């Protein structure tokens, strides 16, 4: 019996819920071996880089209090 045959035999004994979990795990393993950046990821990376560039050109004052600013914004 080959390794693939042994895997098929065990997979055939799994419930539908277990198969869903197994597929999620398999997808994660495949993505790790074949990292492909889709357009959405590229757009997000570009947006972060744009924000970093803006931050470089417009630095905050040394005494800027992030906690106070957050509290003012959300409360």
PDB file with SEQRES, HELIX, SHEET and CRYST1 records, atoms N, CA, C and O in Angstrom:
SEQRES   1 A   75  UNK UNK UNK UNK UNK UNK UNK UNK UNK UNK UNK UNK UNK          
SEQRES   2 A   75  UNK UNK UNK UNK UNK UNK UNK UNK UNK UNK UNK UNK UNK          
SEQRES   3 A   75  UNK UNK UNK UNK UNK UNK UNK UNK UNK UNK UNK UNK UNK          
SEQRES   4 A   75  UNK UNK UNK UNK UNK UNK UNK UNK UNK UNK UNK UNK UNK          
SEQRES   5 A   75  UNK UNK UNK UNK UNK UNK UNK UNK UNK UNK UNK UNK UNK          
SEQRES   6 A   75  UNK UNK UNK UNK UNK UNK UNK UNK UNK UNK                      
HELIX    1 AA1 UNK A    3  UNK A   12  1                                  10    
HELIX    2 AA2 UNK A   16  UNK A   33  1                                  18    
HELIX    3 AA3 UNK A   39  UNK A   57  1                                  19    
HELIX    4 AA4 UNK A   66  UNK A   74  1                                   9    
CRYST1    1.000    1.000    1.000  90.00  90.00  90.00 P 1           1          
ATOM      1  N   UNK A   1       0.846  -1.182   0.000  1.00  0.00           N  
ATOM      2  CA  UNK A   1       0.000   0.000   0.000  1.00  0.00           C  
ATOM      3  C   UNK A   1       0.891   1.244   0.000  1.00  0.00           C  
ATOM      4  O   UNK A   1       1.796   1.376   0.823  1.00  0.00           O  
ATOM      5  N   UNK A   2       0.618   2.144  -0.931  1.00  0.00           N  
ATOM      6  CA  UNK A   2       1.395   3.380  -0.999  1.00  0.00           C  
ATOM      7  C   UNK A   2       0.922   4.355   0.072  1.00  0.00           C  
ATOM      8  O   UNK A   2      -0.116   4.161   0.705  1.00  0.00           O  
ATOM      9  N   UNK A   3       1.694   5.379   0.251  1.00  0.00           N  
ATOM     10  CA  UNK A   3       1.341   6.413   1.227  1.00  0.00           C  
ATOM     11  C   UNK A   3       0.037   7.098   0.837  1.00  0.00           C  
ATOM     12  O   UNK A   3      -0.796   7.385   1.697  1.00  0.00           O  
ATOM     13  N   UNK A   4      -0.142   7.361  -0.457  1.00  0.00           N  
ATOM     14  CA  UNK A   4      -1.379   7.979  -0.924  1.00  0.00           C  
ATOM     15  C   UNK A   4      -2.585   7.083  -0.652  1.00  0.00           C  
ATOM     16  O   UNK A   4      -3.635   7.570  -0.233  1.00  0.00           O  
ATOM     17  N   UNK A   5      -2.444   5.793  -0.885  1.00  0.00           N  
ATOM     18  CA  UNK A   5      -3.546   4.863  -0.637  1.00  0.00           C  
ATOM     19  C   UNK A   5      -3.903   4.826   0.845  1.00  0.00           C  
ATOM     20  O   UNK A   5      -5.080   4.773   1.200  1.00  0.00           O  
ATOM     21  N   UNK A   6      -2.897   4.853   1.705  1.00  0.00           N  
ATOM     22  CA  UNK A   6      -3.140   4.858   3.146  1.00  0.00           C  
ATOM     23  C   UNK A   6      -3.885   6.140   3.545  1.00  0.00           C  
ATOM     24  O   UNK A   6      -4.788   6.112   4.381  1.00  0.00           O  
ATOM     25  N   UNK A   7      -3.493   7.249   2.937  1.00  0.00           N  
ATOM     26  CA  UNK A   7      -4.168   8.523   3.225  1.00  0.00           C  
ATOM     27  C   UNK A   7      -5.619   8.477   2.760  1.00  0.00           C  
ATOM     28  O   UNK A   7      -6.516   8.901   3.489  1.00  0.00           O  
ATOM     29  N   UNK A   8      -5.858   7.967   1.555  1.00  0.00           N  
ATOM     30  CA  UNK A   8      -7.232   7.852   1.048  1.00  0.00           C  
ATOM     31  C   UNK A   8      -8.092   6.982   1.956  1.00  0.00           C  
ATOM     32  O   UNK A   8      -9.252   7.306   2.215  1.00  0.00           O  
ATOM     33  N   UNK A   9      -7.528   5.881   2.438  1.00  0.00           N  
ATOM     34  CA  UNK A   9      -8.279   4.995   3.324  1.00  0.00           C  
ATOM     35  C   UNK A   9      -8.689   5.711   4.608  1.00  0.00           C  
ATOM     36  O   UNK A   9      -9.825   5.584   5.065  1.00  0.00           O  
ATOM     37  N   UNK A  10      -7.762   6.456   5.177  1.00  0.00           N  
ATOM     38  CA  UNK A  10      -8.070   7.166   6.421  1.00  0.00           C  
ATOM     39  C   UNK A  10      -9.051   8.308   6.168  1.00  0.00           C  
ATOM     40  O   UNK A  10      -9.941   8.554   6.981  1.00  0.00           O  
ATOM     41  N   UNK A  11      -8.890   9.003   5.044  1.00  0.00           N  
ATOM     42  CA  UNK A  11      -9.795  10.104   4.717  1.00  0.00           C  
ATOM     43  C   UNK A  11     -11.219   9.589   4.536  1.00  0.00           C  
ATOM     44  O   UNK A  11     -12.176  10.260   4.922  1.00  0.00           O  
ATOM     45  N   UNK A  12     -11.361   8.422   3.960  1.00  0.00           N  
ATOM     46  CA  UNK A  12     -12.703   7.875   3.723  1.00  0.00           C  
ATOM     47  C   UNK A  12     -13.440   7.571   5.028  1.00  0.00           C  
ATOM     48  O   UNK A  12     -14.662   7.425   5.025  1.00  0.00           O  
ATOM     49  N   UNK A  13     -12.717   7.475   6.133  1.00  0.00           N  
ATOM     50  CA  UNK A  13     -13.342   7.198   7.427  1.00  0.00           C  
ATOM     51  C   UNK A  13     -13.744   8.475   8.177  1.00  0.00           C  
ATOM     52  O   UNK A  13     -14.379   8.394   9.228  1.00  0.00           O  
ATOM     53  N   UNK A  14     -13.384   9.642   7.654  1.00  0.00           N  
ATOM     54  CA  UNK A  14     -13.667  10.896   8.342  1.00  0.00           C  
ATOM     55  C   UNK A  14     -15.094  11.374   8.095  1.00  0.00           C  
ATOM     56  O   UNK A  14     -15.688  11.107   7.050  1.00  0.00           O  
ATOM     57  N   UNK A  15     -15.626  12.088   9.084  1.00  0.00           N  
ATOM     58  CA  UNK A  15     -16.947  12.703   8.923  1.00  0.00           C  
ATOM     59  C   UNK A  15     -16.812  13.950   8.049  1.00  0.00           C  
ATOM     60  O   UNK A  15     -15.701  14.397   7.765  1.00  0.00           O  
ATOM     61  N   UNK A  16     -17.939  14.504   7.628  1.00  0.00           N  
ATOM     62  CA  UNK A  16     -17.911  15.711   6.805  1.00  0.00           C  
ATOM     63  C   UNK A  16     -17.248  16.875   7.535  1.00  0.00           C  
ATOM     64  O   UNK A  16     -16.492  17.636   6.930  1.00  0.00           O  
ATOM     65  N   UNK A  17     -17.524  17.019   8.821  1.00  0.00           N  
ATOM     66  CA  UNK A  17     -16.901  18.098   9.593  1.00  0.00           C  
ATOM     67  C   UNK A  17     -15.394  17.918   9.672  1.00  0.00           C  
ATOM     68  O   UNK A  17     -14.635  18.879   9.551  1.00  0.00           O  
ATOM     69  N   UNK A  18     -14.969  16.676   9.877  1.00  0.00           N  
ATOM     70  CA  UNK A  18     -13.531  16.406   9.926  1.00  0.00           C  
ATOM     71  C   UNK A  18     -12.876  16.668   8.573  1.00  0.00           C  
ATOM     72  O   UNK A  18     -11.740  17.139   8.512  1.00  0.00           O  
ATOM     73  N   UNK A  19     -13.589  16.364   7.491  1.00  0.00           N  
ATOM     74  CA  UNK A  19     -13.065  16.618   6.148  1.00  0.00           C  
ATOM     75  C   UNK A  19     -12.883  18.113   5.910  1.00  0.00           C  
ATOM     76  O   UNK A  19     -11.910  18.527   5.280  1.00  0.00           O  
ATOM     77  N   UNK A  20     -13.818  18.929   6.413  1.00  0.00           N  
ATOM     78  CA  UNK A  20     -13.696  20.379   6.267  1.00  0.00           C  
ATOM     79  C   UNK A  20     -12.429  20.875   6.952  1.00  0.00           C  
ATOM     80  O   UNK A  20     -11.696  21.699   6.404  1.00  0.00           O  
ATOM     81  N   UNK A  21     -12.180  20.365   8.156  1.00  0.00           N  
ATOM     82  CA  UNK A  21     -10.979  20.761   8.898  1.00  0.00           C  
ATOM     83  C   UNK A  21      -9.737  20.320   8.134  1.00  0.00           C  
ATOM     84  O   UNK A  21      -8.779  21.084   8.010  1.00  0.00           O  
ATOM     85  N   UNK A  22      -9.748  19.111   7.629  1.00  0.00           N  
ATOM     86  CA  UNK A  22      -8.612  18.586   6.882  1.00  0.00           C  
ATOM     87  C   UNK A  22      -8.343  19.430   5.631  1.00  0.00           C  
ATOM     88  O   UNK A  22      -7.189  19.697   5.298  1.00  0.00           O  
ATOM     89  N   UNK A  23      -9.404  19.844   4.944  1.00  0.00           N  
ATOM     90  CA  UNK A  23      -9.227  20.681   3.759  1.00  0.00           C  
ATOM     91  C   UNK A  23      -8.631  22.040   4.106  1.00  0.00           C  
ATOM     92  O   UNK A  23      -7.807  22.566   3.357  1.00  0.00           O  
ATOM     93  N   UNK A  24      -9.038  22.604   5.224  1.00  0.00           N  
ATOM     94  CA  UNK A  24      -8.477  23.886   5.662  1.00  0.00           C  
ATOM     95  C   UNK A  24      -6.987  23.729   5.941  1.00  0.00           C  
ATOM     96  O   UNK A  24      -6.181  24.573   5.552  1.00  0.00           O  
ATOM     97  N   UNK A  25      -6.633  22.652   6.611  1.00  0.00           N  
ATOM     98  CA  UNK A  25      -5.222  22.394   6.911  1.00  0.00           C  
ATOM     99  C   UNK A  25      -4.433  22.192   5.615  1.00  0.00           C  
ATOM    100  O   UNK A  25      -3.342  22.739   5.456  1.00  0.00           O  
ATOM    101  N   UNK A  26      -4.986  21.410   4.698  1.00  0.00           N  
ATOM    102  CA  UNK A  26      -4.306  21.152   3.424  1.00  0.00           C  
ATOM    103  C   UNK A  26      -4.122  22.452   2.638  1.00  0.00           C  
ATOM    104  O   UNK A  26      -3.057  22.683   2.065  1.00  0.00           O  
ATOM    105  N   UNK A  27      -5.154  23.301   2.609  1.00  0.00           N  
ATOM    106  CA  UNK A  27      -5.028  24.588   1.913  1.00  0.00           C  
ATOM    107  C   UNK A  27      -3.906  25.427   2.514  1.00  0.00           C  
ATOM    108  O   UNK A  27      -3.129  26.044   1.784  1.00  0.00           O  
ATOM    109  N   UNK A  28      -3.820  25.450   3.833  1.00  0.00           N  
ATOM    110  CA  UNK A  28      -2.754  26.202   4.492  1.00  0.00           C  
ATOM    111  C   UNK A  28      -1.379  25.671   4.136  1.00  0.00           C  
ATOM    112  O   UNK A  28      -0.448  26.445   3.912  1.00  0.00           O  
ATOM    113  N   UNK A  29      -1.249  24.363   4.083  1.00  0.00           N  
ATOM    114  CA  UNK A  29       0.038  23.755   3.733  1.00  0.00           C  
ATOM    115  C   UNK A  29       0.416  24.082   2.285  1.00  0.00           C  
ATOM    116  O   UNK A  29       1.579  24.356   1.991  1.00  0.00           O  
ATOM    117  N   UNK A  30      -0.554  24.051   1.397  1.00  0.00           N  
ATOM    118  CA  UNK A  30      -0.288  24.350  -0.011  1.00  0.00           C  
ATOM    119  C   UNK A  30       0.123  25.813  -0.174  1.00  0.00           C  
ATOM    120  O   UNK A  30       1.047  26.119  -0.928  1.00  0.00           O  
ATOM    121  N   UNK A  31      -0.555  26.711   0.525  1.00  0.00           N  
ATOM    122  CA  UNK A  31      -0.226  28.131   0.436  1.00  0.00           C  
ATOM    123  C   UNK A  31       1.183  28.405   0.954  1.00  0.00           C  
ATOM    124  O   UNK A  31       1.878  29.272   0.425  1.00  0.00           O  
ATOM    125  N   UNK A  32       1.613  27.669   1.990  1.00  0.00           N  
ATOM    126  CA  UNK A  32       2.957  27.859   2.517  1.00  0.00           C  
ATOM    127  C   UNK A  32       4.009  27.434   1.495  1.00  0.00           C  
ATOM    128  O   UNK A  32       5.062  28.063   1.386  1.00  0.00           O  
ATOM    129  N   UNK A  33       3.728  26.378   0.757  1.00  0.00           N  
ATOM    130  CA  UNK A  33       4.689  25.898  -0.238  1.00  0.00           C  
ATOM    131  C   UNK A  33       4.672  26.746  -1.502  1.00  0.00           C  
ATOM    132  O   UNK A  33       5.693  26.869  -2.178  1.00  0.00           O  
ATOM    133  N   UNK A  34       3.521  27.331  -1.828  1.00  0.00           N  
ATOM    134  CA  UNK A  34       3.355  28.115  -3.048  1.00  0.00           C  
ATOM    135  C   UNK A  34       2.788  29.490  -2.732  1.00  0.00           C  
ATOM    136  O   UNK A  34       1.643  29.783  -3.077  1.00  0.00           O  
ATOM    137  N   UNK A  35       3.582  30.340  -2.076  1.00  0.00           N  
ATOM    138  CA  UNK A  35       3.023  31.652  -1.726  1.00  0.00           C  
ATOM    139  C   UNK A  35       2.784  32.488  -2.977  1.00  0.00           C  
ATOM    140  O   UNK A  35       3.715  32.816  -3.713  1.00  0.00           O  
ATOM    141  N   UNK A  36       1.536  32.820  -3.197  1.00  0.00           N  
ATOM    142  CA  UNK A  36       1.150  33.645  -4.341  1.00  0.00           C  
ATOM    143  C   UNK A  36       0.397  34.849  -3.788  1.00  0.00           C  
ATOM    144  O   UNK A  36      -0.588  34.702  -3.064  1.00  0.00           O  
ATOM    145  N   UNK A  37       0.867  36.025  -4.135  1.00  0.00           N  
ATOM    146  CA  UNK A  37       0.183  37.228  -3.666  1.00  0.00           C  
ATOM    147  C   UNK A  37      -0.887  37.603  -4.677  1.00  0.00           C  
ATOM    148  O   UNK A  37      -0.600  37.847  -5.849  1.00  0.00           O  
ATOM    149  N   UNK A  38      -2.101  37.645  -4.211  1.00  0.00           N  
ATOM    150  CA  UNK A  38      -3.168  38.068  -5.107  1.00  0.00           C  
ATOM    151  C   UNK A  38      -3.249  39.593  -5.115  1.00  0.00           C  
ATOM    152  O   UNK A  38      -2.548  40.266  -4.359  1.00  0.00           O  
ATOM    153  N   UNK A  39      -4.099  40.119  -5.963  1.00  0.00           N  
ATOM    154  CA  UNK A  39      -4.203  41.567  -6.132  1.00  0.00           C  
ATOM    155  C   UNK A  39      -4.590  42.263  -4.835  1.00  0.00           C  
ATOM    156  O   UNK A  39      -4.101  43.356  -4.551  1.00  0.00           O  
ATOM    157  N   UNK A  40      -5.462  41.642  -4.043  1.00  0.00           N  
ATOM    158  CA  UNK A  40      -5.912  42.228  -2.784  1.00  0.00           C  
ATOM    159  C   UNK A  40      -4.735  42.424  -1.829  1.00  0.00           C  
ATOM    160  O   UNK A  40      -4.613  43.471  -1.192  1.00  0.00           O  
ATOM    161  N   UNK A  41      -3.886  41.429  -1.734  1.00  0.00           N  
ATOM    162  CA  UNK A  41      -2.726  41.517  -0.838  1.00  0.00           C  
ATOM    163  C   UNK A  41      -1.773  42.601  -1.333  1.00  0.00           C  
ATOM    164  O   UNK A  41      -1.243  43.375  -0.536  1.00  0.00           O  
ATOM    165  N   UNK A  42      -1.555  42.659  -2.639  1.00  0.00           N  
ATOM    166  CA  UNK A  42      -0.674  43.677  -3.198  1.00  0.00           C  
ATOM    167  C   UNK A  42      -1.209  45.076  -2.916  1.00  0.00           C  
ATOM    168  O   UNK A  42      -0.437  45.986  -2.615  1.00  0.00           O  
ATOM    169  N   UNK A  43      -2.527  45.256  -3.011  1.00  0.00           N  
ATOM    170  CA  UNK A  43      -3.127  46.554  -2.726  1.00  0.00           C  
ATOM    171  C   UNK A  43      -2.951  46.934  -1.260  1.00  0.00           C  
ATOM    172  O   UNK A  43      -2.695  48.096  -0.943  1.00  0.00           O  
ATOM    173  N   UNK A  44      -3.087  45.957  -0.365  1.00  0.00           N  
ATOM    174  CA  UNK A  44      -2.916  46.228   1.065  1.00  0.00           C  
ATOM    175  C   UNK A  44      -1.477  46.611   1.378  1.00  0.00           C  
ATOM    176  O   UNK A  44      -1.229  47.536   2.152  1.00  0.00           O  
ATOM    177  N   UNK A  45      -0.534  45.903   0.778  1.00  0.00           N  
ATOM    178  CA  UNK A  45       0.879  46.213   0.993  1.00  0.00           C  
ATOM    179  C   UNK A  45       1.182  47.615   0.478  1.00  0.00           C  
ATOM    180  O   UNK A  45       1.898  48.378   1.126  1.00  0.00           O  
ATOM    181  N   UNK A  46       0.643  47.948  -0.677  1.00  0.00           N  
ATOM    182  CA  UNK A  46       0.840  49.279  -1.249  1.00  0.00           C  
ATOM    183  C   UNK A  46       0.259  50.353  -0.331  1.00  0.00           C  
ATOM    184  O   UNK A  46       0.874  51.401  -0.137  1.00  0.00           O  
ATOM    185  N   UNK A  47      -0.918  50.099   0.231  1.00  0.00           N  
ATOM    186  CA  UNK A  47      -1.543  51.070   1.137  1.00  0.00           C  
ATOM    187  C   UNK A  47      -0.700  51.285   2.387  1.00  0.00           C  
ATOM    188  O   UNK A  47      -0.536  52.418   2.841  1.00  0.00           O  
ATOM    189  N   UNK A  48      -0.174  50.218   2.937  1.00  0.00           N  
ATOM    190  CA  UNK A  48       0.681  50.335   4.127  1.00  0.00           C  
ATOM    191  C   UNK A  48       1.935  51.130   3.777  1.00  0.00           C  
ATOM    192  O   UNK A  48       2.350  52.003   4.540  1.00  0.00           O  
ATOM    193  N   UNK A  49       2.534  50.835   2.636  1.00  0.00           N  
ATOM    194  CA  UNK A  49       3.733  51.581   2.226  1.00  0.00           C  
ATOM    195  C   UNK A  49       3.423  53.057   2.034  1.00  0.00           C  
ATOM    196  O   UNK A  49       4.238  53.911   2.384  1.00  0.00           O  
ATOM    197  N   UNK A  50       2.245  53.368   1.479  1.00  0.00           N  
ATOM    198  CA  UNK A  50       1.837  54.770   1.329  1.00  0.00           C  
ATOM    199  C   UNK A  50       1.722  55.455   2.686  1.00  0.00           C  
ATOM    200  O   UNK A  50       2.169  56.588   2.862  1.00  0.00           O  
ATOM    201  N   UNK A  51       1.114  54.750   3.648  1.00  0.00           N  
ATOM    202  CA  UNK A  51       0.969  55.325   4.995  1.00  0.00           C  
ATOM    203  C   UNK A  51       2.328  55.539   5.654  1.00  0.00           C  
ATOM    204  O   UNK A  51       2.538  56.546   6.330  1.00  0.00           O  
ATOM    205  N   UNK A  52       3.239  54.610   5.462  1.00  0.00           N  
ATOM    206  CA  UNK A  52       4.583  54.770   6.028  1.00  0.00           C  
ATOM    207  C   UNK A  52       5.298  55.975   5.411  1.00  0.00           C  
ATOM    208  O   UNK A  52       6.001  56.712   6.102  1.00  0.00           O  
ATOM    209  N   UNK A  53       5.111  56.161   4.119  1.00  0.00           N  
ATOM    210  CA  UNK A  53       5.723  57.311   3.446  1.00  0.00           C  
ATOM    211  C   UNK A  53       5.133  58.618   3.978  1.00  0.00           C  
ATOM    212  O   UNK A  53       5.868  59.577   4.214  1.00  0.00           O  
ATOM    213  N   UNK A  54       3.825  58.662   4.165  1.00  0.00           N  
ATOM    214  CA  UNK A  54       3.178  59.855   4.725  1.00  0.00           C  
ATOM    215  C   UNK A  54       3.719  60.125   6.122  1.00  0.00           C  
ATOM    216  O   UNK A  54       3.983  61.270   6.488  1.00  0.00           O  
ATOM    217  N   UNK A  55       3.879  59.065   6.893  1.00  0.00           N  
ATOM    218  CA  UNK A  55       4.383  59.222   8.263  1.00  0.00           C  
ATOM    219  C   UNK A  55       5.801  59.784   8.263  1.00  0.00           C  
ATOM    220  O   UNK A  55       6.149  60.588   9.127  1.00  0.00           O  
ATOM    221  N   UNK A  56       6.624  59.364   7.297  1.00  0.00           N  
ATOM    222  CA  UNK A  56       7.994  59.884   7.213  1.00  0.00           C  
ATOM    223  C   UNK A  56       7.987  61.382   6.914  1.00  0.00           C  
ATOM    224  O   UNK A  56       8.767  62.143   7.486  1.00  0.00           O  
ATOM    225  N   UNK A  57       7.097  61.791   6.014  1.00  0.00           N  
ATOM    226  CA  UNK A  57       7.051  63.196   5.605  1.00  0.00           C  
ATOM    227  C   UNK A  57       6.370  64.087   6.637  1.00  0.00           C  
ATOM    228  O   UNK A  57       6.576  65.300   6.635  1.00  0.00           O  
ATOM    229  N   UNK A  58       5.562  63.502   7.516  1.00  0.00           N  
ATOM    230  CA  UNK A  58       4.805  64.274   8.506  1.00  0.00           C  
ATOM    231  C   UNK A  58       4.959  63.641   9.889  1.00  0.00           C  
ATOM    232  O   UNK A  58       4.005  63.070  10.418  1.00  0.00           O  
ATOM    233  N   UNK A  59       6.130  63.737  10.467  1.00  0.00           N  
ATOM    234  CA  UNK A  59       6.350  63.084  11.770  1.00  0.00           C  
ATOM    235  C   UNK A  59       5.519  63.738  12.878  1.00  0.00           C  
ATOM    236  O   UNK A  59       5.230  64.934  12.848  1.00  0.00           O  
ATOM    237  N   UNK A  60       5.155  62.919  13.835  1.00  0.00           N  
ATOM    238  CA  UNK A  60       4.422  63.425  14.996  1.00  0.00           C  
ATOM    239  C   UNK A  60       5.400  64.077  15.962  1.00  0.00           C  
ATOM    240  O   UNK A  60       6.582  63.735  15.976  1.00  0.00           O  
ATOM    241  N   UNK A  61       4.912  65.015  16.769  1.00  0.00           N  
ATOM    242  CA  UNK A  61       5.793  65.633  17.771  1.00  0.00           C  
ATOM    243  C   UNK A  61       6.314  64.578  18.757  1.00  0.00           C  
ATOM    244  O   UNK A  61       5.657  63.566  19.002  1.00  0.00           O  
ATOM    245  N   UNK A  62       7.483  64.826  19.306  1.00  0.00           N  
ATOM    246  CA  UNK A  62       8.097  63.873  20.230  1.00  0.00           C  
ATOM    247  C   UNK A  62       7.228  63.639  21.460  1.00  0.00           C  
ATOM    248  O   UNK A  62       7.254  62.551  22.036  1.00  0.00           O  
ATOM    249  N   UNK A  63       6.457  64.647  21.870  1.00  0.00           N  
ATOM    250  CA  UNK A  63       5.633  64.507  23.071  1.00  0.00           C  
ATOM    251  C   UNK A  63       4.192  64.080  22.757  1.00  0.00           C  
ATOM    252  O   UNK A  63       3.319  64.207  23.615  1.00  0.00           O  
ATOM    253  N   UNK A  64       3.933  63.582  21.556  1.00  0.00           N  
ATOM    254  CA  UNK A  64       2.583  63.155  21.174  1.00  0.00           C  
ATOM    255  C   UNK A  64       2.140  61.987  22.044  1.00  0.00           C  
ATOM    256  O   UNK A  64       2.874  61.011  22.199  1.00  0.00           O  
ATOM    257  N   UNK A  65       0.947  62.083  22.608  1.00  0.00           N  
ATOM    258  CA  UNK A  65       0.417  61.061  23.510  1.00  0.00           C  
ATOM    259  C   UNK A  65      -0.624  60.213  22.763  1.00  0.00           C  
ATOM    260  O   UNK A  65      -1.770  60.624  22.581  1.00  0.00           O  
ATOM    261  N   UNK A  66      -0.196  59.034  22.342  1.00  0.00           N  
ATOM    262  CA  UNK A  66      -1.073  58.149  21.583  1.00  0.00           C  
ATOM    263  C   UNK A  66      -2.312  57.742  22.380  1.00  0.00           C  
ATOM    264  O   UNK A  66      -3.416  57.690  21.838  1.00  0.00           O  
ATOM    265  N   UNK A  67      -2.122  57.455  23.665  1.00  0.00           N  
ATOM    266  CA  UNK A  67      -3.250  57.024  24.494  1.00  0.00           C  
ATOM    267  C   UNK A  67      -4.317  58.117  24.600  1.00  0.00           C  
ATOM    268  O   UNK A  67      -5.510  57.829  24.501  1.00  0.00           O  
ATOM    269  N   UNK A  68      -3.900  59.351  24.797  1.00  0.00           N  
ATOM    270  CA  UNK A  68      -4.864  60.462  24.881  1.00  0.00           C  
ATOM    271  C   UNK A  68      -5.592  60.636  23.555  1.00  0.00           C  
ATOM    272  O   UNK A  68      -6.804  60.849  23.535  1.00  0.00           O  
ATOM    273  N   UNK A  69      -4.870  60.547  22.465  1.00  0.00           N  
ATOM    274  CA  UNK A  69      -5.486  60.708  21.153  1.00  0.00           C  
ATOM    275  C   UNK A  69      -6.503  59.602  20.892  1.00  0.00           C  
ATOM    276  O   UNK A  69      -7.576  59.859  20.346  1.00  0.00           O  
ATOM    277  N   UNK A  70      -6.169  58.374  21.279  1.00  0.00           N  
ATOM    278  CA  UNK A  70      -7.088  57.263  21.087  1.00  0.00           C  
ATOM    279  C   UNK A  70      -8.350  57.453  21.937  1.00  0.00           C  
ATOM    280  O   UNK A  70      -9.464  57.229  21.465  1.00  0.00           O  
ATOM    281  N   UNK A  71      -8.162  57.866  23.188  1.00  0.00           N  
ATOM    282  CA  UNK A  71      -9.315  58.077  24.059  1.00  0.00           C  
ATOM    283  C   UNK A  71     -10.222  59.177  23.508  1.00  0.00           C  
ATOM    284  O   UNK A  71     -11.445  59.041  23.533  1.00  0.00           O  
ATOM    285  N   UNK A  72      -9.640  60.248  23.018  1.00  0.00           N  
ATOM    286  CA  UNK A  72     -10.436  61.329  22.444  1.00  0.00           C  
ATOM    287  C   UNK A  72     -11.199  60.868  21.209  1.00  0.00           C  
ATOM    288  O   UNK A  72     -12.326  61.297  20.963  1.00  0.00           O  
ATOM    289  N   UNK A  73     -10.579  60.004  20.450  1.00  0.00           N  
ATOM    290  CA  UNK A  73     -11.209  59.548  19.197  1.00  0.00           C  
ATOM    291  C   UNK A  73     -12.334  58.569  19.447  1.00  0.00           C  
ATOM    292  O   UNK A  73     -13.309  58.560  18.695  1.00  0.00           O  
ATOM    293  N   UNK A  74     -12.236  57.751  20.468  1.00  0.00           N  
ATOM    294  CA  UNK A  74     -13.210  56.687  20.669  1.00  0.00           C  
ATOM    295  C   UNK A  74     -14.165  56.900  21.832  1.00  0.00           C  
ATOM    296  O   UNK A  74     -15.101  56.120  22.004  1.00  0.00           O  
ATOM    297  N   UNK A  75     -13.958  57.918  22.618  1.00  0.00           N  
ATOM    298  CA  UNK A  75     -14.837  58.102  23.787  1.00  0.00           C  
ATOM    299  C   UNK A  75     -15.451  59.467  23.820  1.00  0.00           C  
ATOM    300  O   UNK A  75     -16.213  59.780  24.735  1.00  0.00           O  
TER     301      UNK A  75                                                      
END                                                                             
